Structures are given as C-alpha cells and as structure tokens.
Amino acid sequence: MPSEVQPADLGFFSTLASAGSLSAAARELGITTPAVSKRLALMESRIGVSLINRTTRRMSLTPEGELYLEHARRILSDIDSMGELLGASKATPKGLLRVNATLGFGRSHVAPLISKFVRKYPQVEVQLQLSVNPPPLTEDSFDVCIRFGVPPDSRVIARHIAANRRLLCAAPAYLARHGIPKVPNDLTKHNCIGIRQGEEAYGVWRLSSGRGPNARTDAVKTRGNLATNDGEIAVNWALDGHGILMRAEWDIERYLRNGRLVQVLPQYYTPDADIHAVYPQRHQLAARVRAFVDFVGLAFKQQEAAS
C-alpha cells in the first residue's frame, strides 16, 4: 500500500502554496492547471483530508494544509542542509532562501541587497517577505530574519550586521515654531509622530542620561495627531514639519546630513537598535544562509565606512 505522504509531494505542495493559485503554480512547474488540480486531488485522496480551500477567485490553505506546509518546508530545508553538510553544495550556494525584514528597512535596504545577491548567486531562489512585526523566532517560516535589537531567544543565532541608533529628530521649521526640547519631559508639550511597530509600548519613549549602572532613564508618554505602522510615511511627515519623530539612524541619516531634519535631545540615549541577521542554529552550516549573511554583513560595513 502506498504511503499517505510521498516525498515528491512535499516540493509540489510548497510550490503551490507559495504561488498562491493553481494557475500560477502550473506556470512555475511547467505543467497545465488541470494537471496541478489532479495531482492535488490525488494527494488529498491519499491523506484523507482537504489541504486547499478552492474558490473561483482565490485559494487558501486549510488548517491541515497549514500543518502539511510547515512540515514540508522543514523537511525540504533539512534535505538541503544535509546535502550541504555532506559537501555536495558547499562550493555553490543554491536552493530556497526565505528572508523576512521590516517594511521600511526591508524595502529601502534589504531588497536592493537581495537584487545584488542573486546576481552573484543565481542558483539561490530568494523569497522576501516584509512585515510590520517580526515573526516569532520559534516558527520555521523563514531562514534569515533581519531584525533590530538583540533577539531574546538563545535558540537562534544573531549575527551582528551593523550598529544602529534610534534618534529623535524634527524639521527645522517645526522647531522654529514650537521651540527646541531641553529635557525629556519637554516632549509632552510637543506633537510627536507615532509608529506602531513591534511589541514595544506604543507612544512611550525611553531616554537615558549616561551609560552603565549610573544611567537614569525617563519613560515619556508622548502624544500627537499622526501615527502609522510605516516608518517611511512617518519620516515624510517629519520632513513636512508635523512633529518630532524617533527613528533609526539608518533611515534618517541622509536628512540629518542635508539639514532637512535636526537631531533633538542629542545628549540623551534611546534603546539600542543594532541590526542583526537572525537564523536557527540548524541553518548555520547551510551554504545559502552563510553566503547571504556574509554578503549582507559586508555590504553594511562598506556602507558604514563610506558614510
């Protein structure tokens, strides 16, 4: 009696789920849409459960389909890693590389690097997903995540990519109209642009005077009439003179240099936001992961040296 789950089905279903539709999967696999539908039906018949919800306009995974996909991708990744451990792929990185990054930083910094990376390593297939909040580190949805701050989970590897600070800034026109804050509590009298990202308390800005055990930290509850989950939009609002913004140095450095934004309360420190490439320990020997992390790390170091 044939096995309910056949190895060849794992790659097929992973491709189908990534494609998002039967017709798109057919184009990627080089077969007809009816052939994709027939193979999926055979899979579901062997397993005895429905994996895909089909409608005329869209396709979605059933709970069983989500479970199947999670395990299929893990098994396929393990197969790739085993080949690399055996020396079959060490010379040339190849295979699927799933990358996650935040919306603004991923769009402006990570995506251009991926474009250069695949030119250098054309046998690597990169899937980039941008999200407001980083995925849980315990999930196996991605091979590499580009994150700000040190991840609290010791089960993953966090490779330091670049130094990064969160800075307070505003347009000169705004400060001319409303005055320049002298101490953190002055921020309560200003219009502060909010960014709803991550798990940090929204609207609470923490500023420290000094470093080490003698540092004093003030938690300031800010207010303002503008908020967004997109950092690029927030920066544009600050450039338009709407208020004070806390943003990563990487995103506003060029505006500080040309004077369109001015740093506010520069004598105070905000929580560190160094950039890390985060990946599961079992991926550390995967050639495609090593090559990508090394490539990104070198690119950021070159950019830091040039600035």
Buried (B, 14 or more C-beta within 10 A) or exposed (E): EEEEBEEEBBBBBBBBBBBEBBBBBBEEBEBEBEBBBEBBEEBBEBBEBBBBEEEEEEBEBBEBBEEBBEEBBEBBBEBBBEBBEEEEBEEEBBBBBBBBBBBBBBBBBBBEBBEEBBEEBEEBBBEBEBBBEBBEBEEBEBBBBBBBBEBEEEEBBBBEBBEBBBBBBBBEEBBEEBEBBEEBEBBEEBBBBBBBBBEEEEBEBBBBBEEEEEEEBBEBEBEBEBBBBBBBBBBEBBBEBBBBBBBBBBBBBEBBEEEBBBEBBEEBBBBEBBBBBBBBEBBBEBBBBBBBBEBBBEBBEEEEEEE
